[in-house]
């Protein structure tokens, strides 16, 4: 399988930035968007449990409702696709059983052959100390998906703006999530930068590699 070059990866990561102004006239084409949705589906997570769901908002009326509860950030309305990242609340035994069923289905193995793995997950996430902080654990998994999505978008020349500047409870209310077991964690407007977004040309400010990376 061919892979992109290291220089291409670095170039696209240098190109990406948290887009402050989207071109409201530009929309992501269906083929590109399908690839980005696949990047969400293929995102890694601890145990492979995938404690997430992704709401893709393109309805202008719904985006308009979400803007005021997103610190009035224009990106919510002007982007092509507004992705809301949801986290599974109080993950436990039902979610583990559902995942084990899916493993058996996809890999065509017996459920009995997965009992050891199932028991390990149950002992850690449902019955162990991590069960006391399971919502925080699940949220960390969702952020892995956000990072995967943003990197995939950069490689495809699509702009993103990761966003925690929103009111999760108001999002849940507007999106009808109350009582579903899902909760808004963050969002990511996605589309194409406006030609006059001054932030696009600002140099990235990062600490020097030798401050961040240590070889042993």
N, CA, C and O of each residue as an XYZ file, in Angstrom:
864
protein
N       0.848     -1.191      0.000
C       0.000      0.000      0.000
C       0.886      1.246      0.000
O       1.810      1.357      0.806
N       0.604      2.165     -0.893
C       1.374      3.400     -0.943
C       0.949      4.324      0.197
O      -0.199      4.294      0.640
N       1.873      5.131      0.655
C       1.585      6.073      1.726
C       2.029      7.463      1.297
O       2.846      7.613      0.389
N       1.490      8.462      1.949
C       1.935      9.825      1.659
C       3.354     10.000      2.178
O       3.811      9.230      3.024
N       4.033     10.986      1.686
C       5.386     11.251      2.140
C       5.366     12.042      3.439
O       4.376     12.687      3.786
N       6.483     11.974      4.144
C       6.594     12.754      5.367
C       6.483     14.239      5.112
O       5.920     14.979      5.919
N       7.029     14.676      3.972
C       6.970     16.108      3.662
C       5.539     16.554      3.394
O       5.151     17.666      3.754
N       4.749     15.680      2.755
C       3.340     16.017      2.512
C       2.583     16.138      3.828
O       1.792     17.063      4.014
N       2.826     15.203      4.737
C       2.160     15.257      6.039
C       2.513     16.550      6.766
O       1.631     17.244      7.272
N       3.786     16.867      6.815
C       4.211     18.087      7.506
C       3.616     19.322      6.846
O       3.175     20.246      7.530
N       3.604     19.339      5.527
C       3.061     20.481      4.788
C       1.598     20.718      5.131
O       1.188     21.858      5.352
N       0.809     19.648      5.178
C      -0.623     19.794      5.454
C      -0.897     20.150      6.909
O      -1.852     20.867      7.209
N      -0.060     19.650      7.809
C      -0.239     20.026      9.210
C       0.168     21.474      9.444
O      -0.393     22.148     10.308
N       1.142     21.954      8.676
C       1.484     23.371      8.741
C       0.370     24.222      8.143
O       0.115     25.334      8.607
N      -0.285     23.705      7.127
C      -1.346     24.436      6.422
C      -2.586     24.611      7.289
O      -3.227     25.661      7.250
N      -2.924     23.601      8.062
C      -4.157     23.652      8.849
C      -4.028     24.648     10.001
O      -2.937     24.897     10.514
N      -5.148     25.196     10.381
C      -5.235     26.083     11.547
C      -6.687     26.084     11.991
O      -7.565     25.611     11.268
N      -6.933     26.604     13.155
C      -8.303     26.699     13.648
C      -8.993     27.832     12.892
O      -8.846     29.005     13.235
N      -9.730     27.472     11.881
C     -10.302     28.448     10.948
C     -11.306     29.355     11.651
O     -12.278     28.897     12.253
N     -11.045     30.628     11.557
C     -11.906     31.604     12.230
C     -13.020     32.125     11.326
O     -14.045     32.606     11.807
N     -12.811     32.025     10.008
C     -13.815     32.535      9.070
C     -13.916     31.590      7.882
O     -12.959     31.408      7.129
N     -15.089     30.994      7.731
C     -15.330     30.087      6.608
C     -15.968     30.836      5.441
O     -16.662     31.835      5.629
N     -15.725     30.343      4.260
C     -16.406     30.844      3.063
C     -17.773     30.174      3.008
O     -17.876     28.984      2.710
N     -18.811     30.935      3.294
C     -20.166     30.376      3.394
C     -20.703     29.893      2.052
O     -21.730     29.215      2.015
N     -20.035     30.225      0.951
C     -20.508     29.806     -0.374
C     -19.936     28.461     -0.801
O     -20.383     27.883     -1.792
N     -18.958     27.961     -0.065
C     -18.296     26.716     -0.472
C     -18.786     25.535      0.353
O     -18.901     25.619      1.576
N     -19.070     24.439     -0.330
C     -19.529     23.231      0.328
C     -18.594     22.067      0.014
O     -18.027     21.993     -1.077
N     -18.441     21.183      0.952
C     -17.614     19.996      0.762
C     -18.366     19.024     -0.138
O     -19.540     18.740      0.098
N     -17.697     18.515     -1.164
C     -18.365     17.609     -2.100
C     -18.628     16.265     -1.432
O     -17.946     15.907     -0.472
N     -19.623     15.510     -1.937
C     -20.032     14.261     -1.281
C     -18.920     13.222     -1.149
O     -18.856     12.526     -0.136
N     -18.049     13.101     -2.142
C     -16.989     12.093     -2.075
C     -16.001     12.440     -0.963
O     -15.597     11.570     -0.191
N     -15.617     13.704     -0.887
C     -14.700     14.127      0.164
C     -15.348     13.966      1.533
O     -14.708     13.515      2.484
N     -16.627     14.339      1.626
C     -17.284     14.214      2.926
C     -17.401     12.754      3.342
O     -17.248     12.438      4.522
N     -17.668     11.865      2.401
C     -17.758     10.438      2.734
C     -16.438      9.937      3.316
O     -16.432      9.143      4.257
N     -15.319     10.403      2.754
C     -14.018     10.013      3.283
C     -13.828     10.539      4.701
O     -13.259      9.851      5.548
N     -14.301     11.750      4.960
C     -14.172     12.315      6.304
C     -15.060     11.576      7.310
O     -14.669     11.376      8.460
N     -16.241     11.179      6.875
C     -17.080     10.374      7.763
C     -16.406      9.038      8.071
O     -16.485      8.538      9.193
N     -15.744      8.466      7.065
C     -15.028      7.213      7.300
C     -13.899      7.403      8.306
O     -13.601      6.499      9.086
N     -13.269      8.580      8.290
C     -12.206      8.825      9.265
C     -12.766      8.820     10.685
O     -12.081      8.413     11.623
N     -14.002      9.270     10.842
C     -14.640      9.212     12.155
C     -14.925      7.767     12.559
O     -14.643      7.354     13.684
N     -15.480      7.018     11.632
C     -15.811      5.620     11.907
C     -14.559      4.805     12.231
O     -14.597      3.913     13.078
N     -13.457      5.112     11.560
C     -12.226      4.339     11.720
C     -11.327      4.862     12.838
O     -10.228      4.341     13.032
N     -11.763      5.866     13.566
C     -10.940      6.410     14.646
C     -10.668      5.347     15.708
O     -11.538      4.531     16.012
N      -9.471      5.357     16.266
C      -9.153      4.394     17.329
C      -9.725      4.818     18.665
O      -9.982      5.999     18.900
N      -9.923      3.843     19.538
C     -10.355      4.118     20.910
C      -9.869      2.994     21.802
O      -9.601      1.890     21.327
N      -9.754      3.265     23.088
C      -9.305      2.256     24.030
C     -10.267      1.069     24.019
O     -11.484      1.243     24.086
N      -9.717     -0.116     23.935
C     -10.462     -1.371     23.805
C     -11.215     -1.462     22.483
O     -11.789     -2.506     22.173
N     -11.223     -0.386     21.698
C     -12.041     -0.357     20.489
C     -13.504     -0.084     20.770
O     -14.350     -0.335     19.912
N     -13.826      0.430     21.963
C     -15.221      0.520     22.406
C     -16.044      1.621     21.736
O     -17.271      1.539     21.706
N     -15.387      2.641     21.204
C     -16.083      3.690     20.444
C     -17.256      4.317     21.221
O     -18.403      4.206     20.790
N     -16.980      4.970     22.351
C     -18.076      5.545     23.143
C     -18.513      6.906     22.614
O     -18.534      7.893     23.349
N     -18.856      6.945     21.349
C     -19.142      8.222     20.707
C     -20.241      8.112     19.672
O     -20.631      7.025     19.246
N     -20.717      9.266     19.290
C     -21.620      9.408     18.150
C     -21.334     10.789     17.559
O     -20.929     11.706     18.274
N     -21.547     10.930     16.260
C     -21.227     12.176     15.577
C     -22.471     12.687     14.853
O     -23.023     12.004     13.991
N     -22.902     13.884     15.209
C     -24.039     14.503     14.535
C     -23.504     15.472     13.491
O     -22.747     16.386     13.815
N     -23.895     15.272     12.244
C     -23.445     16.118     11.147
C     -24.575     17.086     10.813
O     -25.614     16.681     10.291
N     -24.369     18.359     11.114
C     -25.409     19.371     10.957
C     -25.149     20.178      9.696
O     -24.130     20.860      9.584
N     -26.080     20.099      8.741
C     -25.983     20.902      7.517
C     -27.225     21.767      7.312
O     -27.213     22.665      6.470
N     -28.282     21.517      8.056
C     -29.513     22.285      7.937
C     -29.262     23.725      8.404
O     -28.938     23.935      9.573
N     -29.403     24.713      7.524
C     -29.126     26.105      7.910
C     -29.931     26.573      9.114
O     -29.418     27.320      9.948
N     -31.180     26.145      9.215
C     -32.010     26.573     10.337
C     -31.490     26.021     11.660
O     -31.506     26.706     12.683
N     -31.033     24.784     11.626
C     -30.515     24.185     12.847
C     -29.171     24.809     13.224
O     -28.904     25.046     14.402
N     -28.335     25.072     12.238
C     -27.066     25.743     12.524
C     -27.319     27.127     13.123
O     -26.603     27.560     14.026
N     -28.336     27.814     12.615
C     -28.670     29.134     13.145
C     -29.098     29.057     14.608
O     -28.799     29.963     15.386
N     -29.793     27.988     14.989
C     -30.189     27.811     16.385
C     -28.988     27.537     17.284
O     -28.962     27.937     18.448
N     -27.991     26.845     16.723
C     -26.826     26.471     17.520
C     -25.833     27.612     17.683
O     -25.062     27.630     18.643
N     -25.842     28.553     16.765
C     -24.858     29.636     16.841
C     -24.924     30.430     18.153
O     -23.879     30.656     18.765
N     -26.106     30.863     18.610
C     -26.140     31.651     19.853
C     -25.604     30.895     21.069
O     -25.093     31.513     22.003
N     -25.714     29.573     21.067
C     -25.211     28.790     22.207
C     -23.814     28.258     21.919
O     -23.326     27.354     22.598
N     -23.178     28.832     20.899
C     -21.783     28.525     20.560
C     -20.954     29.802     20.671
O     -20.076     30.067     19.850
N     -21.253     30.583     21.705
C     -20.579     31.861     21.937
C     -20.712     32.769     20.715
O     -19.856     33.617     20.459
N     -21.797     32.578     19.970
C     -22.096     33.373     18.775
C     -20.981     33.329     17.731
O     -20.759     34.302     17.010
N     -20.296     32.221     17.655
C     -19.210     32.079     16.684
C     -19.784     31.816     15.288
O     -20.563     30.885     15.085
N     -19.383     32.652     14.343
C     -19.948     32.595     12.993
C     -19.620     31.309     12.269
O     -20.336     30.927     11.344
N     -18.547     30.625     12.667
C     -18.155     29.391     11.985
C     -19.286     28.359     11.969
O     -19.422     27.580     11.026
N     -20.086     28.371     13.027
C     -21.169     27.388     13.132
C     -22.139     27.513     11.963
O     -22.605     26.506     11.429
N     -22.441     28.729     11.571
C     -23.374     28.956     10.467
C     -22.697     28.921      9.100
O     -23.277     28.435      8.129
N     -21.479     29.432      9.025
C     -20.834     29.614      7.729
C     -20.139     28.361      7.204
O     -19.850     28.271      6.011
N     -19.869     27.395      8.077
C     -19.177     26.186      7.632
C     -20.075     25.344      6.727
O     -21.285     25.558      6.649
N     -19.466     24.405      6.060
C     -20.216     23.477      5.210
C     -20.935     22.425      6.052
O     -22.135     22.202      5.896
N     -20.181     21.780      6.949
C     -20.713     20.731      7.824
C     -20.276     21.030      9.256
O     -19.088     21.198      9.533
N     -21.240     21.093     10.151
C     -20.946     21.326     11.570
C     -21.066     19.982     12.288
O     -22.160     19.433     12.417
N     -19.932     19.459     12.752
C     -19.926     18.136     13.377
C     -19.966     18.295     14.896
O     -19.109     18.951     15.487
N     -20.966     17.689     15.511
C     -21.098     17.714     16.967
C     -20.655     16.353     17.496
O     -21.183     15.317     17.091
N     -19.684     16.364     18.401
C     -19.119     15.135     18.955
C     -19.831     14.804     20.261
O     -19.774     15.570     21.223
N     -20.494     13.666     20.283
C     -21.239     13.224     21.458
C     -20.480     12.127     22.189
O     -19.775     11.326     21.575
N     -20.635     12.103     23.507
C     -20.018     11.075     24.323
C     -21.117     10.226     24.966
O     -22.164     10.742     25.358
N     -20.864      8.925     25.067
C     -21.811      8.041     25.741
C     -21.687      8.234     27.242
O     -20.602      8.092     27.805
N     -22.794      8.554     27.885
C     -22.797      8.780     29.322
C     -22.947      7.460     30.075
O     -23.704      6.579     29.667
N     -22.215      7.341     31.174
C     -22.341      6.195     32.078
C     -22.182      4.869     31.343
O     -22.957      3.933     31.544
N     -21.181      4.806     30.503
C     -20.903      3.567     29.766
C     -20.708      2.412     30.738
O     -20.081      2.568     31.785
N     -21.249      1.255     30.384
C     -21.131      0.112     31.276
C     -21.359     -1.194     30.556
O     -21.002     -1.346     29.388
N     -21.956     -2.135     31.260
C     -22.126     -3.493     30.748
C     -22.878     -3.559     29.416
O     -22.443     -4.294     28.530
N     -23.999     -2.818     29.225
C     -24.707     -2.923     27.943
C     -23.834     -2.554     26.747
O     -23.907     -3.203     25.703
N     -23.012     -1.520     26.891
C     -22.151     -1.100     25.785
C     -21.055     -2.126     25.523
O     -20.685     -2.365     24.374
N     -20.540     -2.727     26.583
C     -19.527     -3.764     26.419
C     -20.114     -4.972     25.709
O     -19.483     -5.530     24.811
N     -21.317     -5.385     26.100
C     -21.964     -6.536     25.459
C     -22.230     -6.253     23.980
O     -22.050     -7.126     23.131
N     -22.653     -5.042     23.686
C     -22.924     -4.665     22.293
C     -21.640     -4.737     21.465
O     -21.659     -5.191     20.322
N     -20.537     -4.291     22.041
C     -19.261     -4.320     21.331
C     -18.793     -5.756     21.117
O     -18.306     -6.093     20.038
N     -18.934     -6.594     22.126
C     -18.537     -7.995     21.976
C     -19.365     -8.671     20.878
O     -18.830     -9.449     20.088
N     -20.650     -8.377     20.828
C     -21.498     -8.906     19.756
C     -20.978     -8.480     18.382
O     -20.971     -9.263     17.432
N     -20.547     -7.232     18.302
C     -20.060     -6.714     17.026
C     -18.738     -7.369     16.621
O     -18.520     -7.647     15.442
N     -17.865     -7.613     17.583
C     -16.616     -8.315     17.277
C     -16.915     -9.694     16.709
O     -16.342    -10.096     15.697
N     -17.814    -10.414     17.366
C     -18.164    -11.759     16.909
C     -18.739    -11.736     15.502
O     -18.461    -12.617     14.689
N     -19.549    -10.712     15.226
C     -20.165    -10.596     13.903
C     -19.128    -10.300     12.819
O     -19.107    -10.951     11.773
N     -18.276     -9.321     13.077
C     -17.325     -8.883     12.055
C     -16.233     -9.917     11.827
O     -15.854    -10.172     10.684
N     -15.726    -10.513     12.892
C     -14.603    -11.452     12.773
C     -15.044    -12.899     12.638
O     -14.230    -13.809     12.487
N     -16.363    -13.086     12.699
C     -16.950    -14.414     12.514
C     -16.341    -15.435     13.476
O     -15.857    -16.494     13.079
N     -16.387    -15.072     14.735
C     -15.929    -15.969     15.792
C     -17.062    -16.151     16.788
O     -18.030    -15.390     16.786
N     -16.941    -17.145     17.621
C     -17.981    -17.381     18.612
C     -17.871    -16.358     19.733
O     -16.794    -15.847     20.042
N     -19.007    -16.083     20.321
C     -18.998    -15.148     21.445
C     -18.235    -15.736     22.626
O     -17.615    -15.009     23.402
N     -18.289    -17.055     22.752
C     -17.593    -17.721     23.849
C     -16.084    -17.499     23.767
O     -15.409    -17.391     24.791
N     -15.560    -17.430     22.544
C     -14.113    -17.239     22.375
C     -13.665    -15.848     22.812
O     -12.470    -15.601     22.975
N     -14.616    -14.947     23.000
C     -14.303    -13.584     23.394
C     -14.533    -13.330     24.876
O     -14.428    -12.194     25.338
N     -14.844    -14.375     25.615
C     -15.210    -14.197     27.017
C     -14.078    -13.593     27.839
O     -14.320    -12.789     28.739
N     -12.830    -13.983     27.526
C     -11.705    -13.425     28.267
C     -11.586    -11.922     28.065
O     -11.372    -11.171     29.016
N     -11.728    -11.494     26.815
C     -11.635    -10.062     26.510
C     -12.801     -9.318     27.145
O     -12.637     -8.239     27.716
N     -13.985     -9.920     27.032
C     -15.166     -9.310     27.656
C     -14.951     -9.136     29.161
O     -15.233     -8.074     29.716
N     -14.455    -10.174     29.809
C     -14.238    -10.114     31.254
C     -13.223     -9.057     31.645
O     -13.348     -8.409     32.684
N     -12.216     -8.891     30.798
C     -11.201     -7.873     31.080
C     -11.813     -6.480     31.019
O     -11.533     -5.642     31.876
N     -12.647     -6.225     30.010
C     -13.290     -4.915     29.889
C     -14.252     -4.671     31.045
O     -14.283     -3.585     31.623
N     -15.038     -5.697     31.374
C     -15.996     -5.554     32.471
C     -15.259     -5.254     33.776
O     -15.654     -4.370     34.535
N     -14.175     -6.010     34.025
C     -13.425     -5.827     35.255
C     -12.787     -4.457     35.363
O     -12.630     -3.928     36.464
N     -12.420     -3.880     34.237
C     -11.776     -2.577     34.246
C     -12.789     -1.440     34.247
O     -12.734     -0.552     35.097
N     -13.718     -1.470     33.288
C     -14.580     -0.311     33.038
C     -15.908     -0.341     33.793
O     -16.447      0.711     34.134
N     -16.431     -1.517     34.052
C     -17.742     -1.609     34.697
C     -17.657     -1.897     36.187
O     -18.543     -1.515     36.953
N     -16.576     -2.580     36.600
C     -16.485     -2.982     38.000
C     -15.237     -2.454     38.706
O     -15.189     -2.421     39.936
N     -14.248     -2.048     37.953
C     -12.994     -1.592     38.544
C     -13.033     -0.120     38.907
O     -14.059      0.539     38.740
N     -11.910      0.400     39.406
C     -11.833      1.815     39.807
C     -12.166      2.776     38.673
O     -12.688      3.864     38.915
N     -11.868      2.379     37.427
C     -12.145      3.281     36.307
C     -13.642      3.527     36.137
O     -14.043      4.524     35.537
N     -14.462      2.631     36.658
C     -15.910      2.822     36.564
C     -16.352      4.097     37.274
O     -17.385      4.672     36.934
N     -15.570      4.541     38.260
C     -15.924      5.740     39.003
C     -15.682      7.013     38.197
O     -16.227      8.069     38.519
N     -14.874      6.913     37.164
C     -14.563      8.082     36.326
C     -14.836      7.762     34.859
O     -14.153      8.260     33.965
N     -15.838      6.929     34.628
C     -16.061      6.414     33.282
C     -16.422      7.511     32.282
O     -16.066      7.414     31.107
N     -17.126      8.552     32.733
C     -17.486      9.623     31.800
C     -16.250     10.401     31.349
O     -16.156     10.802     30.189
N     -15.309     10.613     32.261
C     -14.059     11.275     31.882
C     -13.253     10.384     30.940
O     -12.672     10.869     29.969
N     -13.218      9.083     31.223
C     -12.518      8.132     30.349
C     -13.111      8.161     28.946
O     -12.379      8.211     27.958
N     -14.440      8.131     28.861
C     -15.104      8.126     27.558
C     -14.828      9.424     26.808
O     -14.623      9.409     25.594
N     -14.822     10.547     27.524
C     -14.562     11.828     26.869
C     -13.184     11.853     26.234
O     -13.013     12.404     25.147
N     -12.208     11.268     26.892
C     -10.858     11.233     26.316
C     -10.832     10.452     25.012
O     -10.058     10.772     24.109
N     -11.661      9.444     24.911
C     -11.724      8.679     23.659
C     -12.293      9.537     22.528
O     -11.830      9.471     21.389
N     -13.301     10.338     22.860
C     -13.921     11.188     21.835
C     -12.912     12.185     21.286
O     -12.936     12.497     20.096
N     -12.030     12.684     22.136
C     -11.028     13.631     21.660
C     -10.026     12.967     20.713
O      -9.454     13.637     19.853
N      -9.812     11.668     20.863
C      -8.986     10.953     19.884
C      -9.655     11.022     18.519
O      -8.993     11.262     17.510
N     -10.970     10.810     18.488
C     -11.710     10.881     17.221
C     -11.643     12.280     16.627
O     -11.513     12.432     15.412
N     -11.729     13.298     17.466
C     -11.625     14.676     16.981
C     -10.273     14.910     16.319
O     -10.204     15.496     15.239
N      -9.207     14.460     16.954
C      -7.884     14.634     16.385
C      -7.716     13.882     15.074
O      -7.116     14.395     14.129
N      -8.244     12.670     15.018
C      -8.185     11.887     13.782
C      -8.911     12.603     12.658
O      -8.416     12.686     11.534
N     -10.089     13.119     12.973
C     -10.903     13.818     11.984
C     -10.198     15.059     11.461
O     -10.185     15.303     10.254
N      -9.615     15.839     12.351
C      -8.941     17.064     11.934
C      -7.719     16.776     11.071
O      -7.450     17.495     10.108
N      -6.986     15.732     11.414
C      -5.821     15.367     10.608
C      -6.250     14.888      9.231
O      -5.648     15.265      8.226
N      -7.289     14.057      9.177
C      -7.799     13.584      7.891
C      -8.262     14.757      7.037
O      -7.998     14.798      5.835
N      -8.948     15.704      7.656
C      -9.419     16.874      6.912
C      -8.251     17.655      6.336
O      -8.296     18.068      5.177
N      -7.204     17.865      7.129
C      -6.034     18.605      6.647
C      -5.405     17.903      5.452
O      -4.998     18.557      4.491
N      -5.324     16.591      5.503
C      -4.729     15.846      4.394
C      -5.561     15.971      3.124
O      -5.039     15.840      2.017
N      -6.854     16.224      3.285
C      -7.743     16.378      2.131
C      -7.931     17.846      1.743
O      -8.706     18.155      0.838
N      -7.230     18.740      2.420
C      -7.352     20.157      2.095
C      -8.645     20.778      2.556
O      -9.137     21.731      1.952
N      -9.203     20.237      3.637
C     -10.451     20.749      4.208
C     -10.145     21.408      5.541
O      -9.359     20.888      6.333
N     -10.764     22.545      5.784
C     -10.511     23.308      7.006
C     -11.438     22.899      8.142
O     -12.572     22.471      7.925
N     -10.923     23.041      9.358
C     -11.702     22.706     10.546
C     -11.458     23.746     11.626
O     -10.501     24.518     11.571
N     -12.349     23.744     12.610
C     -12.170     24.605     13.779
C     -12.687     23.857     15.011
O     -13.884     23.904     15.297
N     -11.807     23.167     15.743
C     -12.259     22.467     16.946
C     -12.836     23.471     17.931
O     -12.278     24.552     18.122
N     -13.944     23.119     18.552
C     -14.684     24.116     19.324
C     -15.216     23.532     20.632
O     -16.046     22.624     20.638
N     -14.716     24.077     21.732
C     -15.311     23.813     23.039
C     -16.086     25.023     23.526
O     -16.740     24.970     24.567
N     -16.014     26.117     22.773
C     -16.726     27.331     23.134
C     -18.198     27.227     22.802
O     -18.689     27.856     21.864
N     -18.889     26.427     23.583
C     -20.321     26.214     23.397
C     -20.936     25.790     24.729
O     -20.226     25.450     25.676
N     -22.245     25.815     24.784
C     -22.974     25.412     25.980
C     -23.500     23.990     25.748
O     -24.515     23.819     25.072
N     -22.830     22.969     26.295
C     -23.236     21.591     26.023
C     -24.690     21.303     26.383
O     -25.386     20.607     25.644
N     -25.152     21.833     27.511
C     -26.526     21.566     27.932
C     -27.532     22.147     26.943
O     -28.555     21.524     26.657
N     -27.243     23.340     26.420
C     -28.139     23.953     25.441
C     -28.097     23.171     24.120
O     -29.124     23.004     23.462
N     -26.924     22.702     23.743
C     -26.812     21.847     22.558
C     -27.686     20.604     22.725
O     -28.447     20.230     21.832
N     -27.554     19.975     23.899
C     -28.341     18.765     24.149
C     -29.831     19.040     24.019
O     -30.583     18.223     23.488
N     -30.247     20.202     24.511
C     -31.661     20.567     24.440
C     -32.106     20.788     23.008
O     -33.138     20.261     22.591
N     -31.342     21.562     22.246
C     -31.701     21.867     20.865
C     -31.684     20.621     19.992
O     -32.526     20.461     19.108
N     -30.724     19.741     20.242
C     -30.558     18.540     19.409
C     -31.386     17.357     19.901
O     -31.317     16.271     19.324
N     -32.164     17.557     20.957
C     -33.043     16.499     21.443
C     -32.312     15.328     22.068
O     -32.731     14.181     21.913
N     -31.221     15.603     22.774
C     -30.400     14.531     23.341
C     -30.772     14.180     24.776
O     -30.340     13.148     25.290
N     -31.552     15.007     25.418
C     -31.882     14.753     26.816
C     -32.606     13.421     26.958
O     -33.589     13.159     26.265
N     -32.110     12.588     27.858
C     -32.727     11.286     28.095
C     -32.289     10.196     27.139
O     -32.778      9.070     27.227
N     -31.372     10.505     26.222
C     -30.933      9.496     25.237
C     -29.694      8.740     25.681
O     -29.357      7.712     25.093
N     -29.011      9.228     26.706
C     -27.754      8.605     27.103
C     -26.548      9.202     26.398
O     -25.417      8.778     26.633
N     -26.782     10.184     25.533
C     -25.699     10.851     24.820
C     -25.633     12.308     25.249
O     -26.647     12.910     25.599
N     -24.416     12.873     25.217
C     -24.250     14.262     25.618
C     -23.227     14.948     24.717
O     -22.258     14.330     24.277
N     -23.453     16.219     24.453
C     -22.513     17.001     23.658
C     -21.202     17.185     24.420
O     -21.204     17.528     25.602
N     -20.095     16.955     23.738
C     -18.781     17.174     24.328
C     -18.089     18.374     23.686
O     -17.581     19.249     24.386
N     -18.069     18.413     22.368
C     -17.429     19.494     21.634
C     -17.986     19.479     20.216
O     -18.857     18.669     19.896
N     -17.491     20.364     19.373
C     -17.966     20.429     17.993
C     -16.803     20.804     17.081
O     -15.737     21.208     17.545
N     -17.025     20.662     15.778
C     -15.965     20.991     14.831
C     -16.570     21.466     13.508
O     -16.858     20.649     12.633
N     -16.766     22.777     13.358
C     -17.175     23.291     12.054
C     -16.134     22.909     11.002
O     -14.931     22.930     11.262
N     -16.623     22.560      9.810
C     -15.754     22.029      8.768
C     -16.150     22.616      7.421
O     -17.337     22.695      7.106
N     -15.179     23.024      6.631
C     -15.481     23.602      5.322
C     -14.231     24.155      4.682
O     -13.189     23.500      4.666
N     -14.333     25.364      4.152
C     -13.199     25.990      3.469
C     -13.025     27.426      3.950
O     -13.987     28.188      4.044
N     -11.803     27.769      4.246
C     -11.483     29.090      4.793
C     -11.865     30.214      3.836
O     -11.803     30.058      2.616
N     -12.255     31.328      4.400
C     -12.512     32.523      3.602
C     -11.186     33.133      3.171
O     -10.188     33.052      3.888
N     -11.189     33.741      1.999
C      -9.957     34.320      1.453
C      -9.409     35.435      2.332
O      -8.210     35.711      2.304
N     -10.272     36.077      3.110
C      -9.828     37.207      3.924
C      -9.686     36.861      5.407
O      -9.684     37.754      6.255
N      -9.569     35.571      5.719
C      -9.335     35.212      7.116
C      -7.872     35.481      7.446
O      -6.985     34.740      7.022
N      -7.632     36.520      8.189
C      -6.264     36.961      8.475
C      -5.467     35.931      9.271
O      -4.236     35.934      9.242
N      -6.165     35.059      9.974
C      -5.474     34.076     10.801
C      -4.820     32.963      9.975
O      -3.948     32.251     10.471
N      -5.235     32.819      8.735
C      -4.709     31.743      7.901
C      -3.217     31.886      7.639
O      -2.517     30.886      7.482
N      -2.729     33.105      7.590
C      -1.330     33.342      7.234
C      -0.422     33.566      8.442
O       0.785     33.749      8.282
N      -0.982     33.554      9.630
C      -0.138     33.762     10.802
C       0.767     32.545     11.027
O       0.317     31.408     10.887
N       2.027     32.777     11.371
C       2.920     31.642     11.649
C       2.414     30.836     12.840
O       1.884     31.398     13.798
N       2.578     29.530     12.776
C       2.207     28.690     13.909
C       3.163     28.957     15.070
O       4.368     29.107     14.867
N       2.631     29.014     16.264
C       3.459     29.188     17.456
C       3.508     27.856     18.198
O       2.535     27.441     18.827
N       4.631     27.215     18.114
C       4.846     25.942     18.793
C       6.167     26.007     19.540
O       7.093     26.693     19.107
N       6.261     25.305     20.648
C       7.539     25.231     21.341
C       8.532     24.464     20.479
O       8.141     23.661     19.631
N       9.797     24.713     20.697
C      10.831     24.044     19.922
C      10.767     22.532     20.157
O      10.465     22.080     21.262
N      11.053     21.754     19.105
C      10.986     20.284     19.251
C      11.788     19.764     20.429
O      11.356     18.837     21.115
N      12.975     20.362     20.675
C      13.814     19.852     21.762
C      13.191     20.095     23.138
O      13.582     19.457     24.116
N      12.219     21.021     23.218
C      11.510     21.228     24.475
C      10.402     20.196     24.673
O       9.988     19.925     25.799
N       9.930     19.628     23.570
C       8.764     18.760     23.628
C       9.088     17.283     23.481
O       8.363     16.432     23.997
N      10.174     16.972     22.779
C      10.486     15.582     22.458
C      11.812     15.206     23.082
O      12.819     15.889     22.900
N      11.798     14.113     23.819
C      13.012     13.622     24.473
C      13.265     12.187     24.023
O      12.375     11.340     24.094
N      14.465     11.924     23.566
C      14.843     10.588     23.134
C      15.649      9.905     24.241
O      16.561     10.492     24.823
N      15.292      8.674     24.509
C      16.011      7.916     25.553
C      16.423      6.553     25.021
O      17.037      5.768     25.744
